[in-house]
Amino acid sequence: MSYVFVDRILECTPGESVTALKALSFNEELFRDHFPGMPVLPGAMILEGFVQASRHCLDLGEGEGGAWILDAVEAMRFNRFARPGDLLRLEASVDKREGGRIWFKGRARVGEEGVCRLRFAVRRREASGD
């Protein structure tokens, strides 16, 4: 199964940085249960958006499409909720490369308001079926 969370890539410096958008629609199923009466975007979905955007960035910079998986998350901090009707902007840039991991710094915004900041790492998927 392939699930695409990111709607559009706005900017990309291959292998270095990426900016992506996700329009949060009232009709998306994920808002039905999270949370009833107060729909907010789950943090795991924001993280998925960052991973998908970083894959795009790395695929353009280093080839081998689809070979990147999430390896670590550090310091994911939230400042506000992302809600239906928001236009979520995801910005990520390579922080460092070490031991097969590529670390990104990321921030998500709605307009000028910060939604979250984080550091996360991706690595190549191993042939054994990671």
C-alpha positions in Angstrom: 0.0 0.0 0.0 1.2 3.5 -0.8 0.0 6.4 1.2 0.9 9.9 0.1 0.5 12.5 2.8 2.2 15.4 1.1 0.2 17.3 -1.5 2.9 19.3 -3.1 6.7 19.9 -3.0 7.2 23.7 -3.2 11.0 23.8 -3.1 13.8 21.2 -3.2 17.5 21.4 -3.1 18.3 17.8 -4.0 20.0 16.0 -1.1 19.9 19.1 1.1 16.5 20.6 1.8 12.8 20.4 1.0 9.6 22.4 1.6 6.3 20.7 1.2 2.6 21.5 1.7 -0.4 19.6 3.0 -3.9 21.0 2.8 -5.9 19.6 5.8 -9.4 18.8 4.5 -12.4 18.4 6.8 -13.2 15.3 4.7 -10.0 13.3 5.7 -10.8 10.2 7.6 -8.1 10.7 10.1 -10.0 13.6 11.7 -13.0 11.4 12.5 -11.4 9.8 15.5 -8.7 12.2 16.5 -10.4 13.7 18.6 -14.2 13.5 18.3 -15.5 17.0 18.8 -12.1 18.6 18.5 -10.4 17.3 15.3 -6.6 17.7 15.2 -3.9 16.2 13.0 -2.1 13.4 14.8 1.6 14.1 15.4 2.4 10.8 13.7 0.9 12.1 10.5 3.0 15.3 10.7 6.1 13.0 11.1 5.0 10.9 8.1 4.8 14.1 6.1 8.4 15.0 7.0 9.6 11.5 6.1 7.9 11.6 2.7 9.3 15.0 1.9 12.8 14.0 3.0 12.6 10.9 0.8 11.8 13.1 -2.2 14.7 15.4 -1.4 17.1 12.4 -1.0 15.8 10.6 -4.1 16.6 13.6 -6.2 20.0 14.0 -4.6 21.1 10.5 -4.3 18.9 8.3 -6.4 17.4 4.9 -5.5 13.8 6.1 -5.0 11.9 4.7 -2.1 14.9 3.2 -0.3 14.7 5.5 2.7 13.0 4.7 6.0 12.6 6.5 9.3 15.3 5.6 11.8 15.1 8.0 14.7 13.2 11.0 16.1 14.5 13.4 18.6 13.0 16.5 20.3 9.7 16.7 18.5 8.0 19.6 20.2 4.5 21.0 19.5 3.4 24.6 19.8 -0.1 24.5 18.4 -2.6 22.0 16.8 -3.0 21.6 13.1 -6.7 21.4 12.3 -9.0 20.9 9.3 -8.8 23.8 7.0 -5.2 24.6 7.8 -2.5 24.6 5.1 0.5 22.8 6.8 4.0 23.8 5.5 6.7 21.3 6.2 10.3 22.5 6.0 13.3 20.1 6.4 17.0 20.4 5.8 19.9 18.0 6.3 21.6 18.6 9.6 24.3 16.0 9.4 25.3 12.6 8.0 26.7 9.9 10.2 26.9 6.2 10.4 24.5 5.6 7.5 21.9 8.0 9.0 20.9 11.3 7.5 19.7 13.7 10.1 17.2 16.4 9.3 16.0 19.5 11.2 12.4 20.2 10.5 9.7 22.7 11.3 6.0 22.7 10.5 4.0 25.9 10.2 0.5 27.1 9.5 0.9 30.6 8.2 3.5 32.2 10.4 2.5 30.1 13.5 4.8 27.3 14.4 3.2 23.9 14.7 6.2 21.8 15.6 10.0 21.4 15.4 12.0 18.2 15.4 15.1 16.3 14.5 14.7 13.0 12.7 16.9 10.6 10.9 16.4 8.3 7.9 18.5 5.5 6.6 18.6 3.3 3.5 16.3 0.3 3.7 18.3 -2.9 3.9 17.8 -5.6 1.3 16.7 -8.0 4.0 13.3 -6.4 4.0 13.4 -3.7 6.7 
